[in-house]
Amino acid sequence: MSGRRQPSFSFVVHPRSVNDLNAYGAIGLLRRYSSDDTDYLRKVRLLPPVVVGEVVFGACHMRGEIIAVPRLPAEMFGAEAARGVAEGVAVAAHRGAPVIGLGGLTAPATGGGERLLRRLPDCVTLTNGNALTAAVILSNVEEARARLGLGRRAYVGVVGCTGSVGTALTHLLAEAGYDLILVGRSLQRLAHKFDGIARAVHAAELTALKRADIIVLLTNDPQAALRPEHAARGCVVIDAAQPANVPEQDYAGFATHGIAVCAGGVVRVPNLTCTCDFGFCARGETFACLAETYLMARNGLRQHSTGVPSVEHAKRLWRLAVREGIDVRPLFEPACCPVCAAPAAPARALQAAQ
């Protein structure tokens, strides 16, 4: 490792689209030597994980590396994807990163990171970034509730509630006093995971979200893709899935139905500069999961954060974020998206939602 500065942390990701692949430097160069898109993607799949960028923080000594597993979202399932993520983590550990974070679908592909632990060197700490992500999305919900002029008895729908982020967020929302509409594939699993939450409706169909004032999307499963007909006029949708559940080009269609869609789970880190283009509007903006990786490295946290984070751990990461000057990116501002720049539709009376 001589001749280069050891990273303070590494963040393992996968491309969300072919556009991401094209932006990955040497990987994107393969397109020049490919006969068509099919040939290009075939060659990309043969590549090992590779360092595609870095994260720096002004004059701070902290430096992170972005490591890409060259597989598109549709390929981030099953044993092959898990092996690719494990290889990416191994690259990060070999390059000396003491803290490794998981982004996008790299965590779901490895059981929230838990299946990676047995091969991880003792000197390396792993995080799936879901603790801070859950806390940030709770803040997003609070902002949407205030925007709509609703009290604590607002109805919040959570799609993807049984995942790592979703489980932690659901408990945070319940503790904050919200009425919940929890949407999942299995009603039995919902009942098992959330039997202690009194004010929650369990549903297997997206149509149940018609009652919701605020909808949080935490999955990009095509079977759980939100459409305007699933939500009521005046609703705010917070899309925190990566890749997104609602493509940005569909925002305008939701707006014609009086539904505002905003990207959630995004923070602003002081002096952060990332050489990878993740599509953010302003310098310093990044995913909450990357910010958690940074926080753990900066504060010397050496306990793995895999699987489902506890409510207390989410609160701890939130306190650290506040102390380090990390802010949640507001949902409703012009830089976010055209829909969010427009005034939100009037809130419905809670009686009408019942």
C-alpha positions in Angstrom: 0.0 0.0 0.0 3.0 2.3 -0.3 2.7 5.3 -2.6 -0.9 6.1 -1.7 -2.8 7.2 1.4 -4.8 4.5 3.2 -8.5 5.3 3.0 -10.4 6.2 6.2 -13.3 4.2 4.9 -14.7 2.5 1.8 -18.2 2.5 0.4 -19.2 -0.4 -1.8 -21.9 0.3 -4.4 -23.3 -1.0 -7.7 -24.3 1.0 -10.8 -28.0 2.0 -10.7 -28.1 2.2 -14.5 -26.0 2.0 -17.6 -25.4 5.7 -17.2 -23.6 5.0 -13.9 -21.5 2.4 -15.6 -20.5 4.8 -18.3 -19.4 7.3 -15.6 -17.1 4.8 -13.9 -13.9 5.8 -15.7 -12.1 2.6 -16.9 -15.4 0.6 -16.9 -17.0 3.1 -19.2 -14.1 2.8 -21.6 -15.2 -0.8 -22.4 -18.1 0.7 -24.4 -15.6 1.8 -27.1 -14.5 -1.7 -27.5 -18.0 -3.3 -27.6 -20.1 -4.0 -30.6 -23.4 -3.1 -28.9 -25.0 -2.7 -25.4 -25.3 -6.5 -25.0 -21.6 -7.1 -25.7 -20.8 -4.1 -23.4 -22.8 -5.5 -20.4 -21.4 -9.0 -21.0 -17.8 -7.7 -20.7 -18.7 -5.6 -17.7 -20.0 -8.7 -15.8 -16.6 -10.3 -16.2 -14.9 -7.4 -14.4 -13.9 -7.6 -10.7 -14.9 -4.8 -8.2 -12.9 -1.7 -8.8 -12.2 1.7 -7.2 -14.2 4.2 -9.1 -13.9 7.4 -7.0 -13.1 9.0 -3.7 -14.7 11.2 -1.1 -12.8 14.0 0.6 -13.8 16.5 3.3 -12.0 19.8 2.7 -8.9 20.1 4.8 -10.0 17.2 7.0 -7.7 14.1 7.0 -10.7 11.8 6.3 -10.7 10.2 2.8 -13.1 7.6 1.5 -13.0 5.3 -1.5 -15.9 4.3 -3.7 -15.7 0.7 -4.9 -18.1 -0.5 -7.6 -19.4 -4.0 -8.0 -20.1 -4.0 -11.8 -23.7 -5.4 -11.7 -26.9 -3.6 -12.5 -29.9 -3.7 -10.1 -31.6 -6.6 -11.8 -28.4 -8.7 -11.2 -28.1 -7.8 -7.5 -29.9 -10.9 -6.3 -28.8 -14.4 -5.5 -25.5 -16.1 -4.8 -23.7 -14.5 -7.7 -24.5 -11.0 -6.5 -23.5 -11.9 -2.9 -20.2 -13.1 -4.2 -19.6 -9.9 -6.1 -20.3 -7.8 -3.0 -18.0 -10.1 -0.9 -15.3 -9.5 -3.5 -15.9 -5.7 -3.2 -15.6 -5.8 0.5 -12.4 -7.9 0.2 -10.9 -5.2 -2.1 -11.8 -2.5 0.4 -10.2 -4.5 3.3 -7.1 -5.2 1.2 -6.7 -1.5 0.5 -6.7 -0.8 4.3 -10.1 0.6 4.9 -10.9 0.2 8.7 -14.7 0.9 8.1 -16.6 -0.4 5.1 -20.1 0.7 4.2 -22.7 -0.9 1.9 -24.8 1.1 -0.6 -27.8 0.4 -2.7 -28.7 -3.3 -3.1 -25.3 -4.5 -1.8 -26.8 -4.8 1.7 -30.0 -6.7 0.8 -27.9 -9.1 -1.4 -25.9 -10.1 1.7 -28.6 -10.3 4.4 -28.1 -6.7 5.5 -24.3 -7.4 5.5 -24.5 -10.2 8.1 -23.4 -12.9 5.7 -20.2 -11.0 5.1 -19.0 -10.9 8.7 -17.5 -14.4 9.0 -14.9 -13.6 6.3 -14.2 -10.1 7.4 -10.8 -9.3 9.0 -10.9 -8.6 12.7 -9.6 -5.1 12.2 -12.5 -4.1 9.8 -15.9 -2.8 10.8 -18.9 -3.2 8.5 -22.0 -1.1 8.3 -25.1 -1.2 6.0 -25.8 2.4 6.8 -29.4 1.7 7.7 -29.4 3.2 11.2 -28.8 6.8 10.1 -30.9 6.2 7.0 -33.9 5.3 9.1 -33.4 8.4 11.4 -33.0 10.7 8.3 -36.2 9.4 6.8 -38.0 10.0 10.1 -36.9 13.6 9.7 -38.2 13.6 6.1 -41.6 12.4 7.5 -41.6 15.2 10.1 -41.0 17.8 7.4 -43.8 16.4 5.2 -46.2 16.4 8.1 -45.4 20.0 8.9 -45.8 20.9 5.2 -49.2 19.3 5.1 -50.3 21.0 8.4 -51.0 17.7 10.1 -50.7 16.6 13.7 -49.1 13.5 15.1 -52.1 11.4 14.1 -51.1 11.6 10.5 -51.3 8.4 8.5 -47.9 7.2 7.2 -47.7 4.3 4.7 -44.4 2.4 4.6 -43.7 0.2 1.5 -40.8 -2.1 2.2 -41.4 -2.0 6.0 -39.9 -5.5 6.6 -36.5 -4.7 5.3 -33.6 -3.5 7.4 -34.3 0.3 7.0 -38.1 -0.3 7.0 -38.1 -2.2 10.3 -36.1 0.4 12.1 -38.1 3.3 10.6 -41.4 1.6 11.4 -40.4 1.4 15.1 -39.2 5.0 15.0 -42.5 6.2 13.5 -44.5 4.2 16.0 -42.5 5.7 18.9 -43.1 9.1 17.5 -46.9 8.5 17.6 -47.9 8.1 13.9 -50.7 5.9 12.7 -49.1 3.4 10.2 -50.1 1.6 7.1 -47.6 -1.2 6.6 -47.5 -2.8 3.2 -45.7 -6.1 2.6 -46.0 -9.3 0.6 -46.9 -11.4 3.6 -49.5 -10.4 6.2 -48.2 -13.2 8.5 -44.7 -11.7 8.4 -46.1 -8.2 9.1 -48.0 -9.5 12.1 -44.9 -11.3 13.4 -42.5 -8.4 13.0 -44.8 -5.6 14.2 -47.2 -7.3 16.7 -46.2 -4.8 19.4 -47.3 -1.8 17.4 -50.9 -1.0 18.2 -51.8 1.8 15.7 -50.8 0.0 12.5 -52.8 -1.4 9.6 -51.2 -4.4 7.8 -51.8 -4.7 4.0 -50.6 -6.8 1.1 -51.9 -4.4 -1.6 -50.7 -0.9 -2.5 -54.3 0.2 -2.7 -54.3 0.4 1.1 -52.1 3.5 0.7 -55.2 5.5 -0.3 -55.6 6.3 3.4 -52.1 7.6 3.8 -51.1 11.3 4.1 -47.5 10.4 3.7 -46.0 7.4 1.9 -42.4 6.2 2.3 -41.0 4.0 -0.4 -38.1 1.7 0.7 -38.2 -0.9 -2.1 -37.7 -0.9 -5.9 -39.4 -4.3 -6.3 -41.4 -3.9 -9.6 -44.3 -5.6 -7.9 -44.3 -2.7 -5.3 -43.9 0.1 -7.8 -46.1 3.0 -6.8 -48.6 4.5 -9.3 -50.7 7.7 -8.9 -53.8 5.5 -8.5 -52.4 4.0 -5.3 -52.2 7.3 -3.5 -54.8 10.0 -2.6 -54.7 13.6 -3.8 -52.7 15.8 -1.4 -50.4 13.0 -0.4 -46.6 13.4 -0.1 -44.5 10.5 -1.3 -41.0 10.1 0.1 -39.0 7.8 -2.2 -35.9 6.6 -0.3 -35.3 3.5 -2.5 -32.1 3.1 -4.4 -32.6 2.7 -7.3 -35.7 4.8 -7.0 -39.2 3.3 -6.8 -40.6 6.2 -8.8 -38.4 7.3 -11.7 -37.9 11.0 -11.8 -39.5 11.3 -15.2 -42.7 10.1 -13.6 -42.9 12.9 -11.0 -44.9 15.2 -13.3 -47.5 12.5 -13.7 -48.0 12.2 -10.0 -48.1 16.0 -9.8 -51.1 16.1 -12.1 -52.9 14.0 -9.5 -52.0 16.4 -6.7 -49.3 14.1 -5.4 -45.8 15.4 -4.6 -42.9 13.0 -4.9 -39.6 13.8 -3.3 -36.3 11.9 -2.9 -35.6 11.1 0.7 -32.7 9.7 2.8 -30.3 12.4 1.5 -28.1 14.5 3.8 -25.6 17.3 3.5 -22.1 16.7 4.9 -19.9 19.8 5.5 -17.1 20.1 3.0 -17.8 16.8 1.3 -16.7 16.3 -2.3 -17.3 13.1 -4.1 -15.7 12.3 -7.5 -18.5 9.9 -8.3 -21.6 11.5 -9.8 -24.6 10.1 -7.9 -26.9 12.7 -9.4 -27.1 15.1 -6.5 -28.0 18.7 -7.0 -25.4 20.4 -4.8 -21.9 19.9 -3.3 -21.9 18.0 0.0 -25.1 16.1 -0.7 -24.9 12.3 -0.4 -26.8 9.2 0.8 -27.4 8.8 4.5 -25.8 5.3 4.3 -22.5 6.9 3.0 -22.7 9.5 5.7 -23.1 6.8 8.4 -19.9 5.1 7.1 -18.1 8.4 7.4 -19.5 9.0 10.9 -18.4 5.6 12.1 -14.9 6.1 10.7 -14.6 9.6 12.1 -15.8 8.7 15.5 -13.9 5.5 15.9 -17.0 3.3 16.1 -15.9 -0.3 15.8 -19.0 -2.3 16.4 -20.6 -3.8 13.2 -23.9 -2.3 12.2 -25.5 -5.0 10.1 -29.0 -6.6 9.9 -31.8 -4.5 11.4 -30.5 -1.6 13.4 -32.1 -1.0 16.8 -34.0 2.2 17.5 -31.3 3.2 20.0 -28.5 2.8 17.5 -30.5 4.9 14.9 -30.8 7.6 17.6 -27.1 7.4 18.4 -26.1 7.9 14.8 -28.6 10.8 14.5 -26.9 12.5 17.5 -23.5 12.0 16.0 -24.7 13.4 12.7 -26.1 16.5 14.4 -22.8 17.0 16.3 -20.8 16.8 13.1 -23.0 19.4 11.4 -24.7 17.0 9.0 -28.1 18.3 7.9 -31.0 16.5 6.2 -31.6 17.8 2.7 -35.0 19.4 2.7 -37.7 17.7 0.7 -39.4 20.8 -0.6 -36.9 23.1 -2.3 -36.3 24.0 -6.0 -33.0 22.1 -6.2 -34.7 18.9 -5.3 -37.0 18.4 -8.2 -39.7 20.3 -10.2 -42.5 18.7 -8.2 -41.0 19.6 -4.8 -40.5 23.2 -6.0 -44.3 23.5 -6.4 -46.6 24.2 -3.5 -47.9 21.1 -1.8 -51.5 20.2 -2.3 -53.8 21.0 0.7 -53.9 18.4 3.4 -57.0 16.2 3.8 -58.9 16.1 7.0 -57.9 13.0 9.0 -61.5 12.0 9.3 -61.6 11.6 5.5 -58.7 9.2 5.7 -60.5 7.0 8.1 
